């Protein structure tokens, strides 16, 4: 497998920067701009402009032609091929506590099992909090976490995220270390469920994580592979995980799966954006600080830039 990304200079004509000397300094990391007053003019393409230069004129044309074309472009150039549903799925309740969060919530730890007809299998664990007193079914905030489900809550639950190399025996100080990012109690108080899983369990966040990732359901020869894949990305596989979590939520009678907000921060913000683009079942997408390759404008010379990240 080889890295089929285009040479960096092949991408430059699309960026409309003032001169090549400036571009080379940007690539070398010697010229980074955080001054709004120094941002040069830039041109944004219209999402309604078709490849032949004409403009989309109907909703049917957008849904059946232009939108798939744009998705295909992002899949080909940035996020990798869009993975389909596996051949089979089943959901195992590992634990349930009906008086969680000081009696305000139902807590479930759920193992999501996936399989292919050729015998390949993969699983990861989801943490779900459902408000007890809110009218059912309830809407839900869905997002991946960085440090394991056990670090998102101060309740005693099974540790996750072990694919990232996190030691199984965690000290007391290392538990609930990201509780301030999740605020399950406040969400439950306001009538929202919350669901999360650790992104490390879907694709370990390291160059050689391919052989332990969900991509093993679909592809051969991943064990020992490291670096950039010609057809797939970690963000693409993480977004697959979010869509599979939504599959489970559709089976949960206490959850209104038509009102799911998918969210994420940084690289997981990119992941949330891509999941929402690939799967129209998500009602709302929340991207926090997703930066370059996410919600930031790629053609705008400010902060981190695609032409720099492509070369890292």
Secondary structure, DSSP 8 states (H G I E B T S, - for coil): -------GGGGGGGT--S-HHHHHHHHTT------GGG--------TTB-TTS-B--SHHHIIIIIHHHHHHHHIIIIIB------SEEEEEEEEEEEEHHHHTEEEEEEEEEEE-TTS-EEEEEEEEEEESSS-SSEEEEEEEESS-GGGS-SS------GGGT--SS--GGGTTTTGGGT-HHHHHHTT-EEEEEEGGGTS-SSTTGGGGSGGGGT-SS-TT--S--SSB-HHHHHHHHHHHHHHHHTT-TTEEEEEEEEEEETHHHHHHHHHHHH-TT-SEEEEES--TTTTS-TTS-SSS-HHHHTT-
